[in-house]
Amino acid sequence: MVRKLLLCGAFASAMILGTSLPARTASAQQGGSSASQDQKAVKSVSGRIAAIKDQGKAFSLDVSGSETNKKSMDFVLDGNTTVKGDVRQGTTVVVEYQIADNGQNVAVSVTATQA
């Protein structure tokens, strides 16, 4: 229980810090120094935050679907990830992400939605 509370607190802190990062525009993405990340396709998925991991630097998302066909996806946050809204375990979110060269799903943005 305490561990879960600490993880949620760490994730919330990371999310708050993430919202203070400057917003990236499409033109900045195209001409930015991280060209390799920006050239990858951005995908989008919605679901419920199932778990917060790695001291708020990663999370699992239960993707919407039927009860018998539930899918879980793992995401990592980096210095370019933007977070909008109060995001914690159980929050319904929309995640825009890119697949890194190592196969990890890197969250570009995490936006809390009303369930």
Beta strands, then each sheet from edge to edge (+ up, - down):
strand 1: 43-53
strand 2: 58-63
strand 3: 71-84
strand 4: 92-99
strand 5: 105-112
sheet 1: 1+ 2- 3+ 5+ 4- 1+
end
